[in-house]
Amino acid sequence: MPAFLVPFRLPLLLALACALAAPAPTFARQERAAGAIDVDVTLPTRPATRQADRYVSSTGEARSTQDVPAVVYIAGPVAGAPEARPSGLELAQRGEAFRPTMVVVPVGARVTFPNGDNLFHNVFSYSRPKRFDLGRYPRGEAKTVVFDKPGYVKVLCEVHKWMRAGVLVVDNPYYAVVEASGRVKLDGVPPGRYTLVLETFDRRAQAIVDVAPGVTARVTLAP
């Protein structure tokens, strides 16, 4: 190699090697931009309860009250968050029970309540975010409700007292249903100060949490 080419090639090779070894700046900024919330949920232990048959059922016997899972979520809009997507837009009445017992939907979602049983149901709620009474309707029919305000809506059946479910209406996608372990993690949360809420069918708890870039905030909630 001619000696006069070395001074020109050496800086070029060194620059190329440094560029290949350096981390991608775009990905690094994305990782630092979001944080996470790790939630330890403590729920009270409750004995199973049974409800008598008030009007008519397939057996005429008392049934166990449906267990509605707890849910953790960030209340209110979150700047820079992606659009919230529904976990389900149907809450069916089947086997004289609500299936599923919990759905999470964004504000403005339409949820359908189909009756799949050979008897009448009357789905209703007195919750402040959405009050409604669908009246009695038979198998094969379905009613629809638009949930236009955020919050937790308790859903019941006027005919069968043991039937119950929850509809959580959210402003953002940062929520999670509490599993048996009692641990919940919300990932990809933009930095900021938030109100973190724990909802059960009959209890509520909340805490203020600060999320820093690239850091997992740890919170304990108990209703």
C-alpha positions as CSV (number, residue, x, y, z in Angstrom):
1,M,0.0,0.0,0.0
2,P,1.4,3.4,-0.9
3,A,2.5,5.2,2.2
4,F,0.7,8.4,1.3
5,L,-2.7,6.6,1.4
6,V,-2.4,5.6,5.1
7,P,-3.1,9.0,6.7
8,F,-6.3,9.3,4.7
9,R,-7.6,5.7,5.3
10,L,-6.8,5.5,9.0
11,P,-9.2,8.2,10.2
12,L,-11.9,6.8,8.0
13,L,-11.5,3.3,9.4
14,L,-11.4,4.6,13.0
15,A,-14.6,6.6,12.5
16,L,-16.4,3.6,11.0
17,A,-15.4,1.3,13.9
18,C,-16.6,3.8,16.4
19,A,-20.0,4.2,14.6
20,L,-20.5,0.4,14.6
21,A,-19.6,0.1,18.3
22,A,-21.8,3.0,19.5
23,P,-25.4,2.1,20.6
24,A,-28.3,3.3,18.5
25,P,-29.3,6.7,20.0
26,T,-32.9,6.5,18.9
27,F,-33.5,3.3,20.9
28,A,-31.7,4.6,23.9
29,R,-33.9,7.7,24.0
30,Q,-37.0,5.5,23.8
31,E,-35.9,3.3,26.7
32,R,-35.3,6.4,28.9
33,A,-38.5,8.1,27.9
34,A,-40.9,5.6,29.7
35,G,-41.0,4.2,33.2
36,A,-43.1,1.5,34.9
37,I,-45.3,0.9,38.0
38,D,-45.0,-2.3,40.0
39,V,-48.0,-2.8,42.2
40,D,-48.3,-5.1,45.2
41,V,-52.0,-5.6,45.9
42,T,-53.3,-7.0,49.2
43,L,-56.9,-8.1,49.0
44,P,-59.0,-9.2,52.0
45,T,-59.9,-12.8,52.3
46,R,-63.7,-13.3,52.1
47,P,-65.8,-16.4,52.5
48,A,-67.9,-17.4,49.6
49,T,-71.5,-16.1,49.8
50,R,-74.7,-17.6,48.3
51,Q,-77.8,-15.9,47.1
52,A,-81.3,-17.3,47.1
53,D,-83.3,-17.7,43.9
54,R,-85.6,-14.6,44.0
55,Y,-87.8,-15.2,41.0
56,V,-86.9,-18.1,38.6
57,S,-83.8,-20.1,37.6
58,S,-83.1,-23.4,36.0
59,T,-82.7,-25.1,39.4
60,G,-84.5,-23.0,41.9
61,E,-81.5,-23.3,44.3
62,A,-79.3,-20.8,45.9
63,R,-76.1,-19.9,43.9
64,S,-72.7,-18.6,44.8
65,T,-72.2,-14.9,44.2
66,Q,-70.0,-14.3,41.2
67,D,-66.5,-13.2,42.0
68,V,-65.4,-10.1,40.1
69,P,-61.6,-9.7,39.8
70,A,-59.9,-6.5,41.1
71,V,-58.4,-4.1,38.6
72,V,-55.6,-1.5,38.8
73,Y,-55.4,1.5,36.6
74,I,-54.2,5.0,36.1
75,A,-57.0,7.5,36.5
76,G,-57.5,10.3,33.9
77,P,-55.8,11.1,30.6
78,V,-52.1,10.4,30.1
79,A,-50.2,12.8,27.8
80,G,-48.5,10.9,25.0
81,A,-50.2,7.6,25.7
82,P,-51.4,5.4,22.9
83,E,-55.1,5.0,22.4
84,A,-56.8,2.7,24.9
85,R,-58.1,-0.5,23.4
86,P,-61.0,-2.6,24.7
87,S,-60.4,-5.9,26.4
88,G,-64.0,-7.0,25.4
89,L,-67.1,-5.4,24.0
90,E,-69.5,-8.1,25.0
91,L,-70.8,-9.1,28.5
92,A,-73.0,-12.1,28.0
93,Q,-75.6,-13.7,30.2
94,R,-74.9,-17.4,30.0
95,G,-75.5,-20.2,32.5
96,E,-77.3,-17.7,34.7
97,A,-74.0,-15.8,35.1
98,F,-72.2,-12.9,33.5
99,R,-69.4,-14.0,31.2
100,P,-66.8,-12.5,31.6
101,T,-67.1,-10.9,35.0
102,M,-64.9,-8.0,34.0
103,V,-64.4,-6.0,30.8
104,V,-62.2,-2.9,30.4
105,V,-63.2,-0.4,27.6
106,P,-62.2,3.1,26.5
107,V,-64.5,6.0,27.0
108,G,-67.2,6.0,24.3
109,A,-67.2,2.2,23.8
110,R,-70.4,0.3,23.1
111,V,-70.8,-2.9,25.1
112,T,-73.4,-5.5,24.1
113,F,-75.3,-7.6,26.6
114,P,-76.7,-10.7,24.8
115,N,-79.0,-13.2,26.7
116,G,-78.0,-16.8,26.0
117,D,-80.2,-18.4,28.6
118,N,-83.7,-20.0,28.3
119,L,-85.1,-17.4,30.8
120,F,-85.3,-13.7,31.2
121,H,-82.6,-11.4,32.6
122,N,-82.7,-7.8,33.6
123,V,-79.3,-6.1,33.4
124,F,-78.9,-2.8,35.3
125,S,-76.4,-0.5,37.1
126,Y,-76.8,2.3,39.6
127,S,-73.2,3.3,39.3
128,R,-72.5,7.0,38.9
129,P,-70.4,6.8,35.7
130,K,-73.3,5.0,34.0
131,R,-76.8,4.3,35.2
132,F,-78.9,2.1,33.0
133,D,-81.7,-0.5,33.2
134,L,-82.1,-2.8,30.2
135,G,-85.4,-4.3,31.3
136,R,-86.3,-8.0,31.0
137,Y,-85.5,-9.6,27.7
138,P,-85.4,-13.3,26.5
139,R,-82.9,-15.6,24.9
140,G,-81.5,-14.5,21.6
141,E,-82.0,-10.8,22.3
142,A,-79.2,-8.3,23.1
143,K,-79.1,-4.8,24.4
144,T,-76.3,-2.3,24.0
145,V,-75.0,0.4,26.3
146,V,-72.6,3.3,25.5
147,F,-70.2,4.0,28.3
148,D,-69.4,7.7,27.8
149,K,-67.7,8.6,31.1
150,P,-64.7,7.1,32.8
151,G,-65.0,5.1,36.0
152,Y,-66.0,1.7,37.5
153,V,-69.5,0.5,36.7
154,K,-71.1,-2.3,38.8
155,V,-73.4,-4.5,36.7
156,L,-76.2,-6.6,38.2
157,C,-79.2,-8.7,37.2
158,E,-82.5,-7.8,38.8
159,V,-83.8,-11.3,38.3
160,H,-80.8,-13.3,39.6
161,K,-79.1,-11.6,42.6
162,W,-75.9,-13.7,42.5
163,M,-75.1,-12.4,39.0
164,R,-72.6,-9.5,39.0
165,A,-69.8,-8.1,36.8
166,G,-67.7,-5.0,36.4
167,V,-67.1,-2.6,33.5
168,L,-64.1,-0.4,33.8
169,V,-64.2,2.6,31.5
170,V,-60.7,4.1,31.1
171,D,-59.0,7.2,29.6
172,N,-55.7,5.5,28.9
173,P,-54.3,2.0,28.2
174,Y,-52.5,1.7,31.6
175,Y,-54.5,-0.9,33.5
176,A,-54.3,-4.6,34.5
177,V,-56.6,-7.1,36.1
178,V,-55.1,-8.4,39.4
179,E,-54.0,-12.0,39.1
180,A,-54.0,-14.6,42.0
181,S,-50.4,-13.5,42.9
182,G,-51.5,-10.0,43.7
183,R,-48.8,-8.5,41.6
184,V,-49.5,-6.0,38.8
185,K,-47.0,-4.2,36.5
186,L,-47.8,-1.4,34.2
187,D,-45.1,-0.9,31.6
188,G,-44.3,1.9,29.2
189,V,-45.8,4.7,31.4
190,P,-44.7,8.2,30.4
191,P,-42.9,10.1,33.1
192,G,-45.2,12.1,35.4
193,R,-47.3,12.1,38.5
194,Y,-50.4,9.9,38.5
195,T,-53.3,8.7,40.6
196,L,-53.2,4.9,40.7
197,V,-56.5,3.3,41.6
198,L,-57.4,-0.2,42.8
199,E,-61.0,-1.2,42.3
200,T,-62.9,-4.2,43.6
201,F,-66.6,-4.7,43.3
202,D,-67.3,-3.0,46.6
203,R,-64.1,-1.3,47.6
204,R,-61.6,1.3,46.3
205,A,-58.1,2.4,47.1
206,Q,-55.8,4.9,45.5
207,A,-52.3,6.3,45.7
208,I,-50.2,9.1,44.1
209,V,-47.2,7.7,42.2
210,D,-44.3,9.5,40.5
211,V,-43.0,7.8,37.4
212,A,-39.4,8.7,36.3
213,P,-37.8,7.9,33.0
214,G,-36.4,4.3,32.9
215,V,-37.4,3.7,36.6
216,T,-39.9,1.2,38.0
217,A,-42.0,2.9,40.8
218,R,-43.2,0.5,43.5
219,V,-46.6,0.9,45.1
220,T,-48.6,-1.1,47.6
221,L,-52.4,-0.9,47.5
222,A,-55.0,-2.4,49.8
223,P,-58.7,-1.6,49.8
